[in-house]
């Protein structure tokens, strides 16, 4: 549901493509008309239901985002389908009323709304890109820092805003435990939050054992294996 409360450029492009395909399906005898109904239903029903549920819960901000997605889908589908129909010859009826720029005249309001949507969705798109970039950079830092701890690797990362902080939850599987100093050291290397909030790293350690047919692998052996692994990666990328 939350994914339908922050529409962006990708949603706009999908709606435009869906409208064009739907219009082509209407005029093409090879494509069943039922596909058009299914496409429109999947584009409109989920955000409408999401917005209504959030209104029932009193969450007006998320409800507005869901209805914004609904409006985006309606406007984009109408615009792209009308263009496809006009290009396919469905314009003779209005030829007597419009001599030039018929599509612009007939879709003037839609074009203005699309421009407004493009500007509005730009902010959401920037937030999405910043969020993805931040999450990727955080995970890269954690993975890079685990090279200093033999046998440790990042199993999962989650980022959330809580109590005015950006909380980074990292699940680390390692044969050795971590100290508060280790967490502070890793936290200091994390990138700045796009929300300009202080970052707090919460590391969840899951102890593991590495066992071979000869028994448990010692810390020294793990350290040696990690060094060999790192050298192999370095040689591979150098060769490439």
ROKOLNU-198946 format. One record per residue: x, y, z of N, C-alpha, C in turn. Coordinates in steps of 0.05 Angstrom, whole numbers, plus 32768, in hexadecimal, padded with zeros to 4 digits. Example, Ala and Ser with C-alpha at 12.3 -4.5 7.8 and 13.67 -1.06 7.14 Angstrom:
BEGIN
81087F8E809C80F67FA6809C81087FBE809C81017FD3808E81117FEB808F81028001809D
//
This chain:
BEGIN
80107FE88000800080008000801180198000802680198010803880308011804580367FF6804A80217FE7805780257FCD804580347FB9802B80367FBF801980457FAE801380617FB88022806A7FCB801E80857FD7803380997FCF804780907FBF805C80A27FB68061809F7F98804E80A87F88805180A57F6B806980B57F61807680AB7F4B808E80B87F40808D80B67F2280A380BD7F1580A480BD7EF8809F80A17EEC80A8808D7EFA80A580717EF08087806B7EEF807780737F03805A806E7F02804E807D7EEA805780957EE5804C80A57ECF805280977EB4806B808D7EB18073807F7E98806380667E94805E80577EAA804F803E7EA8803280447EA0802680597EAB800B80617EA4800980697E87801C80787E7D801C80817E61801E80687E4F803080567E568033803E7E45801A802C7E47800E802B7E5E7FF5801B7E617FDE80277E517FDC80417E517FC7804E7E417FCA80497E237FE3804A7E1A7FE980467DFD7FE380297DF67FEB80167E067FE67FFA7E007FC87FF47E027FBA80007E157F9D7FFC7E177F8E80077DFF7F96801E7DF57F89802A7DDD7F8E80187DC57FA6800E7DC27FAC7FFC7DAC7F9C7FE37DAE7F987FD97DC67F897FC07DCA7F6C7FC47DC17F617FDC7DC67F457FE27DBE7F417FE07DA07F547FEB7D917F517FEC7D747F5D7FD47D657F6A7FC27D747F767FAB7D677F657F927D6C7F5D7F857D567F4C7F6D7D597F5B7F557D657F757F577D657F857F407D6E7F887F3F7D8D7F817F557D9A7F857F567DB77F697F587DC57F637F467DD87F497F477DE57F457F617DF47F2C7F6B7DF37F267F847E017F277F817E207F267F687E297F277F637E467F417F6C7E527F567F6C7E417F717F757E4B7F707F927E537F617FA27E447F5F7FBF7E4A7F527FC27E667F3C7FB47E6B7F2F7FB67E857F417FAE7E9C7F4F7F987E987F627F8F7EAD7F787FA37EB27F837FAF7E9C7F987FC37E9F7F8F7FDB7EAE7F777FE57EA77F6D7FFD7EB47F667FF77ED17F5B7FDF7ED67F537FD87EF27F6C7FD67F047F817FCB7EFA7F9A7FC97F0A7FA77FE47F0E7FA27FF77EFC7FAE80117EFE7F9E80237F117F84801F7F137F7380327F227F6980267F3D7F61800D7F3D7F5580027F567F6880017F6E7F817FF77F6B7F937FF77F827F9880127F8F7FA080277F807FA480417F8D7F8A804D7F997F7380487F8C7F5A80527F977F5380457FB17F57802B7FB27F52801C7FCB7F6580247FE17F7F80287FD97F9380307FEC7F8C804B7FF87F85805F7FE77F7E80797FF17F66807980037F5280697FFD7F3A8067800D7F40805A80297F51804680297F59803980427F68804D80547F7A805D80487F89807080587F77808680627F62808E80527F4F80A2805C7F40809780747F38807E80737F2A807180897F3B807080A27F55806F809F7F68806F80B57F70808B80BE7F67809F80AF7F6E80BB80B57F8A80C380AD7F9680B3809B7FB180B980917FAE80C980777FAC80E380797FA680F380617FBE80F6804F7FD680F6805A7FED80F980497FF080E180357FEE80C980407FF080B1802E7FD880AF801C7FC180B780257FA980B780147FAD80CA7FFC7FB880E180017FBD80F47FEB7FD080E87FD67FE580DA7FE07FF880CE7FCE7FEB80B87FBD7FD980A87FC97FCC80937FBA7FB9809F7FA57FAA80B57FAC7F9880C17F997FA880D07F837FC080DA7F8A7FD180E77F767FD980D27F617FDF80B97F6A7FE680A47F577FCE809D7F467FB6809D7F527F9D80987F427F9A80AD7F2C7F9C80C67F347F9A80DC7F207FAF80DA7F0B7FC780D37F137FDD80D07EFF7FD680BA7EEB7FCC80A47EF47FC5808E7EE27FAE80967ECF7F9A80A47EDA7F8380AC7EC97F8C80BF7EB37F9A80D47EBB7FA380E87EA77FB680DD7E927FC980CD7E9C7FDD80C17E897FCF80AD7E767FBD809D7E807FB080897E6F7F9F80987E5A7F9080AC7E637F7F80BB7E507F9080C97E3A7FA680D57E427FB780E37E2F7FC380D07E1A7FD080BB7E247FDE80A97E117FCA809A7DFF7FB380927E0A7FA080847DFA7F9480967DE47F9080B07DEB7F8580C27DD77F9980C77DC17FB280C87DC77FC780CC7DB37FC880B47DA07FC7809C7DAC7FC880837D9B7FAF80827D897F9880887D947F8080877D847F80809C7D6D7F8B80B47D737F8C80C87D5E7FA080C07D487FB780B57D507FCA80AC7D3C7FC080957D2B7FAD80867D367FA2806F7D277F8A80787D167F8480927D157F70809B7D037F5580A37D0F7F5380A17D297F3980A87D367F3780C67D3B7F3880D57D257F3780F27D297F2681007D137F1980F17D027F0A80FD7CEC7EF2810C7CF57EE781037D0C7ECF81107D167ED4812C7D1E7EEC81327D287EF2814D7D327F02815D7D1E7F0781527D077F1681617CF37F08817B7CEB7EEE817C7CEB7EDF81947CE37EE181AA7CF87EE881A37D117EE981B87D267F0681C27D2A7F1A81B17D257F3681B87D2B7F4681B57D127F5381CB7D097F6381C97CF17F7F81C17CF67F8B81CB7D0B7FA781C57D127FAA81BE7D2F7FBE81B07D357FC581A97D517FAD819E7D607FA0818B7D537F8781807D5F7F8D81727D797FA281637D7B7FA881547D937FAD81687DAA7FBB817D7DA57FC181917DBA7FA7819E7DC47F9581A57DB17F7C81B17DB97F6B819E7DC97F6981857DC07F5881727DCE7F6481697DE97F7E816A7DEB7F8B81617E047F9981777E137F9181907E0E7F9F81A67E1B7F9E81A57E397F87819F7E447F85819D7E617F9681867E6C7F9581707E5D7FA481587E667FC2815E7E657FCB816D7E517FE881747E4F7FF081867E667FDF81997E6D7FE581AA7E847FE681997E9E7FD481877EA17FD481767EB97FED81647EB97FF5815A7EA2800D81497EA1802681597EA9802781727EA0803E81837EA8803E81877EC68027818C7ED2802581907EEF802D81767EFD8024815F7EF2802B81457EFE804981407EFC805581487EE5807281447EE1808281537EF68079816C7EFC8087817C7F10808281707F2C806981687F328063815D7F4C807181437F52807181317F3E807E81177F41809C81197F4280A781307F3980C481337F3980CF81327F5580C0813E7F6880CA813E7F8480CA81217F8F80B581127F8A80B480F67F9380CA80E57F8680CF80EA7F6D80E480DB7F5F80FF80E17F6B810480FA7F71811E81017F7E812180F37F99810B80F37FA9810C80E67FC3811280C87FC0810580BC7FAB8109809F7FA7812680997F9F813180A97F8D814C80A57F84816080A97F9B815C80BE7FAB816D80C37FC2816C80AC7FD6815480A17FDA8150808B7FED815F80727FE3815B806C7FCA816980547FBF818780577FBF8191806F7FB881AE80747FB881B980717FD581AA807C7FE881B3807B800481B4805E800E819F804F8008819E8033801181B48023800581BA80287FEB81CF80197FDD81EA80207FE981EF803A7FEE820880427FFA820C8037801681F78037802681F8802C80418200800F804081F38000802F81FA7FE3802D82167FDF8023821F7FEF8010823B7FEC8006824F7FF2801C82498006802D825B800C8043825C7FF5805782457FEA805E82447FD3807082537FBB8066824F7FB5804C825D7F9F8040827B7FA3804082837FBB803982A07FC2803982AC7FBF8055829D7FC9806982A87FC8808582AA7FAB808F82997F99808582997F7E808F82B37F6F808682C27F7A807382DB7F6E806B82EF7F6E808282EB7F7F809582FD7F8180AC82F77F6C80C182E17F5D80BE82D87F4A80D182D67F2E80C482E97F1D80C782EA7F0380B982D07EF380BD82C57EEA80A782AD7ED980A882937EE980AA82947F0380AD827B7F1380B082707F1C809582567F1D809382497F27807B822E7F33808182257F458071820C7F53807581F67F42806A81E37F3B807C81CC7F2A807481B47F3B806C81B07F52807981987F628073819C7F7E807D81917F91807081927FAD807981767FB98076816F7FC9808A81557FD88089815A7FF48093814C80078086814F8023808D8134802F80938131803D80A98117804880B1811C806280C08108807480BF8109808D80CE80F9808980E88107808D80FE80FA808A81198104809F812C80F180AD813980F880C0814E810D80D48145810A80DF812C811C80F38122813880E9811B813A80CE8117815480C3810F815080B080F7816680AC80E88167809880D38173807F80DF8163806B80E4816C805280F08174803E80DB818D803680DC8197802180CA819A800780D981897FF480D2818A7FDA80DF81987FC680CD81AE7FBB80D681BE7FA880C681C07F8E80D581B97F7880C681BC7F5D80D181D77F5280C781E97F4D80D982037F4380D282077F2680DD820E7F1480CB82147EF980D382327EF680D5823C7EEF80EC82587EEE80F1825F7EDA810782767ECD8106827E7EBB811C82887ECB8134828E7EE5813182987EF5814782847F0B814D82827F138166826F7F28816E827C7F438168826B7F58816B82737F74816682707F84818082827F97818382817FA8819B82747FC38194826E7FD281A882627FED81A382757FFE8193828F7FFB819882A3800A818982A38003816C829F7FE98166829D7FE1814A82857FEE813C826E7FEE814A82567FFA813E825A8018813A82678025814D826C8042814A827E8048813382928037813082A5803A81198297803780FE8286802380FC8278801E80E38264803580DE8256803D80F48242805280F1824E806C80E78266807280F08273808B80E88279808C80CA827A807580BD8280807480A082678073808E82508073809B82378073808B8233808E807E8226808E8066822180A88058820C80B88067820B80D2806081F780E3806C81DB80DC806281C780DE807481AC80D8806D81A180ED805A819180E58045818580F980338171810B804281678102805981558112806981638124807C817E8123807C818F8134808D8189812F80AB8184811680B1817F810E80CD819780FE80D7819C80FF80F181B280EF80FC81AD80D180F781C480C380F181C280A680EB81CA8096810481BB8081810981C1806F811E81C28052811381D88045811681DB802A810D81D48016812381C28004811D81BB7FEF813081C27FD4812481D87FC9812E81E27FB0812281D77F98813181CC7F86812281C27F6D812E81D47F56812681E17F4B813981F57F37813481E97F1B813881ED7F0A812381E57EEE812581FE7EDD812382037ECF8139821C7EBF813A821A7EA68128822F7EA1811A82307E89810882497E7A810D82497E61810482617E50810582667E4580E9827F7E4680E182877E3B80C782947E2080CC82877E0B80C182907DF080C682967DE280AC82AC7DD480AB82B47DC4809482B57DA7809E82BD7D95808C82BF7D78809382D57D7480A982E77D8880AB82FC7D8680BF82F57D9380D982DC7D9E80DA82D47DAC80F382D17DCA80F082D07DD8810682CD7DF5810682E57E0280FA82E07E1880EC82F67E2980E182FC7E3E80F683167E4080FD831E7E548111831D7E708107831F7E838119831F7EA0811183377EA680FF834E7E9A810583667E9F80F583627E9580D883557E7D80D683507E7280BB833C7E8380AC83287E8D80BA83147E9F80AD83217EB880A383337EC380B483417EDC80AC83517ED78093835F7EC0809283707EBA807B835E7EB6806283477EA9806583357EA5804E832A7EBF804483247ED18057831A7EEC804F832F7EFB804083487EF98048835D7F07803A83617EFC801E83607EE1801B83627ED58001834B7EDD7FEF83337EDE7FFB831B7EE77FEC831F7F037FE183297F157FF3832C7F317FEB83417F347FD583577F247FD7836C7F257FC283617F1B7FA783507F067FA883447EFC7F9083337F107F8283227F1E7F9283117F337F8783227F497F7A83377F517F8983487F677F7E83557F5F7F64835F7F467F62836C7F3D7F4983577F3B7F33833F7F337F39832A7F307F2583237F4B7F19831F7F5F7F2A83177F7A7F20832F7F877F1283477F827F1B835F7F8C7F0E83627F817EF2835D7F677EF0835F7F597ED6834A7F647EC283317F697ECC831C7F747EBB83237F907EB2
//
